[in-house]
Amino acid sequence: MQTLSVQIQDSYMQQFMNFVNNSHSKITISKDKNLEVDPYFYERQKELHQIRADVKNGKMEMLSEEQYEKEIEEFFSELEK
């Protein structure tokens, strides 16, 4: 079995549901809870995984809390000038 994400135009929804109902033994429809909460969930998840991979392989530096605080303070100091 394969899982797909399908976007359906509002005007075609009833026809699509009729097709699904006629094919109910071969098609199962379920709502993705992640997409209900955040329509961009999987895009964000992919980006986060890439960031984590970049940190692990050294392409991106991860700051400690102390480094972060220092960088932010310097940033705001520069803005005030």
C-alpha positions as CSV (number, residue, x, y, z in Angstrom):
1,M,0.0,0.0,0.0
2,Q,1.2,3.6,-0.7
3,T,0.3,6.8,1.1
4,L,-0.3,10.0,-0.8
5,S,-1.2,13.6,0.1
6,V,-4.0,14.8,-2.2
7,Q,-5.2,18.4,-2.6
8,I,-8.7,18.6,-4.1
9,Q,-10.4,21.7,-5.4
10,D,-13.6,22.5,-3.5
11,S,-15.7,22.3,-6.6
12,Y,-14.5,18.7,-7.3
13,M,-14.7,17.4,-3.8
14,Q,-18.1,15.7,-4.2
15,Q,-17.0,13.9,-7.3
16,F,-13.8,12.8,-5.7
17,M,-15.7,11.5,-2.7
18,N,-18.1,9.6,-5.0
19,F,-15.0,8.0,-6.7
20,V,-13.6,7.0,-3.3
21,N,-16.9,5.6,-2.1
22,N,-17.1,3.5,-5.2
23,S,-13.5,2.3,-4.7
24,H,-13.8,1.9,-0.9
25,S,-12.3,-1.6,-0.9
26,K,-9.0,-0.2,-2.4
27,I,-8.8,3.3,-0.9
28,T,-8.6,4.4,2.7
29,I,-8.9,8.0,3.6
30,S,-7.6,9.4,6.9
31,K,-6.7,12.9,8.0
32,D,-3.1,13.7,8.9
33,K,-3.1,15.2,12.4
34,N,0.2,17.0,11.7
35,L,-1.2,18.8,8.7
36,E,-4.4,19.8,10.5
37,V,-2.3,21.6,13.1
38,D,0.4,23.0,10.7
39,P,-0.2,22.8,6.9
40,Y,3.6,23.1,6.4
41,F,4.6,20.5,9.0
42,Y,6.5,18.2,6.6
43,E,8.4,21.1,5.0
44,R,9.4,22.4,8.4
45,Q,10.3,18.9,9.6
46,K,12.6,18.5,6.5
47,E,14.2,21.8,7.1
48,L,14.8,21.0,10.8
49,H,16.4,17.7,9.9
50,Q,18.7,19.4,7.4
51,I,19.7,22.0,10.1
52,R,20.5,19.2,12.6
53,A,22.5,17.3,9.9
54,D,24.4,20.5,9.1
55,V,25.2,21.0,12.8
56,K,26.4,17.4,13.2
57,N,28.6,17.5,10.2
58,G,30.1,20.9,11.0
59,K,28.5,22.9,8.2
60,M,26.6,25.0,10.7
61,E,27.8,26.1,14.2
62,M,25.5,25.7,17.1
63,L,26.0,28.3,19.8
64,S,25.9,27.7,23.5
65,E,23.4,29.6,25.5
66,E,26.2,31.9,26.7
67,Q,27.4,32.5,23.2
68,Y,23.9,33.2,22.0
69,E,23.3,35.8,24.8
70,K,26.6,37.5,24.0
71,E,25.8,37.6,20.2
72,I,22.3,39.0,20.9
73,E,23.6,41.7,23.2
74,E,26.2,42.7,20.7
75,F,23.6,42.8,17.9
76,F,21.3,45.1,19.9
77,S,24.2,47.3,20.9
78,E,25.0,47.8,17.2
79,L,21.4,48.6,16.5
80,E,21.3,51.3,19.1
81,K,24.4,53.1,17.6
